[in-house]
Amino acid sequence: MPTQQSMLVSFFVTMIFNLLSGLYTPIESMPAWAQMITRFNPVSYFIEVMRMVMLKGSGLVDIRYHILAMFGFAFF
């Protein structure tokens, strides 16, 4: 029973992280409260890095802030 509950909670959290990551809708078009929550979502930084590298051809200098943010989340 506790395993099922933890799977349900993890599915719920994962769905919220995915929906607020900026993958499906741009972060700039979200309401202000959702943009603030998205800044605490590590998935959003990864999505931004992938877009910058794949679409714009950005290098390490361009994505250094996002990489540092992801390392901060990993350390915390």
LUMTI-680058 format. One record per residue (C-alpha): x, y, z. Coordinates in pm, whole numbers, plus 50000, padded with zeros to 5 digits. Layout:
// LUMTI-680058
((X, Y, Z)),
...
This chain:
// LUMTI-680058
((50000, 50000, 50000)),
((50270, 50263, 50079)),
((50439, 50178, 49749)),
((50123, 50261, 49557)),
((50085, 50588, 49744)),
((50443, 50690, 49672)),
((50400, 50605, 49304)),
((50084, 50818, 49287)),
((50256, 51113, 49454)),
((50564, 51083, 49232)),
((50342, 51071, 48921)),
((50159, 51383, 49036)),
((50481, 51574, 49109)),
((50636, 51465, 48778)),
((50332, 51583, 48584)),
((50338, 51922, 48755)),
((50713, 51958, 48683)),
((50658, 51868, 48318)),
((50364, 52103, 48271)),
((50548, 52395, 48434)),
((50882, 52325, 48263)),
((50819, 52532, 47953)),
((50816, 52229, 47725)),
((50451, 52260, 47625)),
((50394, 52631, 47679)),
((50652, 52912, 47683)),
((50741, 53034, 48030)),
((50694, 53395, 47916)),
((50326, 53331, 47836)),
((50252, 53183, 48180)),
((50092, 53395, 48453)),
((50329, 53567, 48695)),
((50261, 53316, 48976)),
((50339, 53022, 48746)),
((50660, 53188, 48625)),
((50773, 53224, 48986)),
((50703, 52855, 49055)),
((50884, 52758, 48734)),
((51206, 52920, 48859)),
((51212, 52653, 49133)),
((51168, 52375, 48876)),
((51498, 52214, 48770)),
((51335, 52066, 48459)),
((51275, 52416, 48319)),
((51649, 52489, 48320)),
((51720, 52166, 48134)),
((51451, 52241, 47875)),
((51596, 52590, 47820)),
((51946, 52447, 47775)),
((51821, 52194, 47521)),
((51642, 52466, 47324)),
((51944, 52697, 47333)),
((52185, 52429, 47218)),
((51966, 52259, 46957)),
((51790, 52561, 46806)),
((52036, 52846, 46855)),
((52368, 52659, 46859)),
((52465, 52808, 47195)),
((52795, 52722, 47359)),
((52901, 52679, 47721)),
((52937, 53053, 47772)),
((52573, 53107, 47676)),
((52432, 52834, 47901)),
((52658, 52878, 48204)),
((52382, 53031, 48421)),
((52149, 52738, 48351)),
((52421, 52482, 48419)),
((52506, 52648, 48750)),
((52138, 52648, 48844)),
((52111, 52276, 48769)),
((52425, 52204, 48973)),
((52271, 52406, 49256)),
((51956, 52193, 49245)),
((52166, 51874, 49235)),
((52377, 51989, 49531)),
((52075, 52094, 49734)),
